[in-house]
Amino acid sequence: MTEAVLQAVVFLLATSVFVPAFRKAGLSAVMAFLIIGVLIGPGVLGRLDEALALGPPWDEGLALDPKGPAHWLAELGVVFLLFAIGLEVSSERLWALRRMVLGLGGLQVLISAVVIGLIALTFGNAPAAAAVIGMAFALSSTAVVLQLLGERRQLAGPAGRASFSVLLLQDLAVVPILFIVTALASPSNAGGFGLLTAVAAGGAAIAIILVAGRFLMRPLFRWAASIGSREVFVATALLVVTASALIAYLAGLSMALGAFLAGLLLAETEFRHEIESDIEPFKGLLLGLFFVTVGMQIDLGLAWSDPLRLAAGVVGLFTVKIAILVPLARAFGLSWRQAVETAFLLAQAGEFAFVIIAAASGGGLIAADVADYMLLVVAASIFLTPMVASAGARLAQRLGAPAGPEADPAEYAELRGHVVIAGYGRVGQAIGDVLQDQGVPHVALDLDAERVAALRGKGWPVHFGDASRKEVLAAVGAERAAAIVVTMNSPDGVERVVEAVRAAWPGAPVFARARDSEQARGLHASGARFASPETTEAMLQLGEALLLGLGFADEGVKRVIGERREAERARTLAGGDRES
């Protein structure tokens, strides 16, 4: 008990102190947790513990054990992540991705496994060991890639959809891969109906989750909600996640796949948003623990003992998978930019490689020293993924603007006095409606390819493009525009667009959507003519509805709210703060 509590204190202390420090230094949350794992794992803090010889309980509990209880809690982090992804993905969207899942994902796993297996064979590995290595390294890290896409708000973009499709197929492929590894390790059990039994068990588990979820989940959550207790509702959400994961696990499937299916079913219910907010704290903390346990498995002593061999393995893995993924992504309709971005995101090994290699080592397929080296390559590749993905994004930017229905500069060469709208979501479309009603021409830019395609099909003047890039803005005549309106949902994205416009055309009038008064003041300082804080407008609309509901006259309410709106605007422009 003392050991477990001490390890919990070490993890929480590291998370509370070091993650904010790393984030302020510009590192992603994934990278911060990975570094913490290296520092508090057996390779660093464990060796310091041994050197100091502190005695019980410190000698057993100071450094976290990546294969101890923390490992199982970390696996739940991936489970909650996939459940949350399922909540955000509709069944229609999943069906629309079937070509990418089966085609791009299936070919990626097959070709990568064959190529990497052949390379392992040329380095003297036995055929069975080479096959295991190929299959293990064909998979990518679902947890890392989806977390990075979420941080960058790219999950809905072309590269995000392609990456998600490949990762989903890889999760499905874990079952046959583990069966093959078991069959190779125990040839006597390979015959008969072994594969058929494994596939049937997996299919039965999926059917149970889908059928039970379809008929039981909505009534269960209605019953929990009727009690009026948030604790009961949260407990019900946790029950659904863990039960779905357990059913999948018992059938030999990935626990994350079971949780994803449960999330997919709940995405169609009225409880989706409440569940999403309830599980967010659990998902974030447990997923952070998962990244920490990956970092713990990087043994710096072993890495320094033969750094060239380790570097060759990691660089070789990234190179081979990128070389396979880029042409495959191009063949499935992605642009060069999107293909490069997707390939660099998926080029690492995945968390399931730990399971596959451990099973192969336990079955005698891979020697212990080879298994240790392979596990180190897996952990190092995951550790380097945030940096490799950033390098891929920079390289992709040099390949030109994103593909899609982009603006043709010649199309807007004569257009003057129009409005450019950066971000054509709910707010951008509402502004477009207002401009159209008043006869003011406008052109919009958005990075959601599906939204752009749908709106262009209805005749809206919207183009796929990154509004933070000068050349994209120039293509829609930003330098001749009467105004540039920035309505994107991402606060960082809004700031990048405002800065880009001010750097290119200092005199251009910019109107921006701000998250709050603090950001609005920052946007004004950056040169925006006006920035509207969402929180202020929401407060004013609520106040107006309240006064009308209390029976106040309509004209008087509009006058009061109008005066308050002007006062808030003046306070924002002056840089003042509301008293708390």
Secondary structure as GFF3:
##gff-version 3
##sequence-region A 1 580
A	DSSP	alpha_helix	2	24	.	.	.	ID=ss1
A	DSSP	alpha_helix	29	40	.	.	.	ID=ss2
A	DSSP	pi_helix	42	46	.	.	.	ID=ss3
A	DSSP	alpha_helix	47	52	.	.	.	ID=ss4
A	DSSP	alpha_helix	58	61	.	.	.	ID=ss5
A	DSSP	alpha_helix	69	88	.	.	.	ID=ss6
A	DSSP	alpha_helix	91	96	.	.	.	ID=ss7
A	DSSP	alpha_helix	98	99	.	.	.	ID=ss8
A	DSSP	pi_helix	100	105	.	.	.	ID=ss9
A	DSSP	alpha_helix	106	122	.	.	.	ID=ss10
A	DSSP	alpha_helix	127	138	.	.	.	ID=ss11
A	DSSP	alpha_helix	142	151	.	.	.	ID=ss12
A	DSSP	alpha_helix	158	185	.	.	.	ID=ss13
A	DSSP	three_ten_helix	187	189	.	.	.	ID=ss14
A	DSSP	alpha_helix	194	212	.	.	.	ID=ss15
A	DSSP	pi_helix	213	217	.	.	.	ID=ss16
A	DSSP	alpha_helix	218	227	.	.	.	ID=ss17
A	DSSP	alpha_helix	230	250	.	.	.	ID=ss18
A	DSSP	alpha_helix	255	266	.	.	.	ID=ss19
A	DSSP	alpha_helix	272	296	.	.	.	ID=ss20
A	DSSP	alpha_helix	300	305	.	.	.	ID=ss21
A	DSSP	alpha_helix	307	331	.	.	.	ID=ss22
A	DSSP	alpha_helix	336	345	.	.	.	ID=ss23
A	DSSP	alpha_helix	352	362	.	.	.	ID=ss24
A	DSSP	alpha_helix	368	398	.	.	.	ID=ss25
A	DSSP	three_ten_helix	409	412	.	.	.	ID=ss26
A	DSSP	beta_strand	419	422	.	.	.	ID=ss27
A	DSSP	alpha_helix	426	437	.	.	.	ID=ss28
A	DSSP	beta_strand	442	446	.	.	.	ID=ss29
A	DSSP	alpha_helix	449	457	.	.	.	ID=ss30
A	DSSP	beta_strand	462	464	.	.	.	ID=ss31
A	DSSP	alpha_helix	470	475	.	.	.	ID=ss32
A	DSSP	three_ten_helix	478	480	.	.	.	ID=ss33
A	DSSP	beta_strand	483	486	.	.	.	ID=ss34
A	DSSP	alpha_helix	491	504	.	.	.	ID=ss35
A	DSSP	beta_strand	510	514	.	.	.	ID=ss36
A	DSSP	alpha_helix	517	525	.	.	.	ID=ss37
A	DSSP	beta_strand	530	533	.	.	.	ID=ss38
A	DSSP	alpha_helix	534	549	.	.	.	ID=ss39
A	DSSP	alpha_helix	554	574	.	.	.	ID=ss40
###
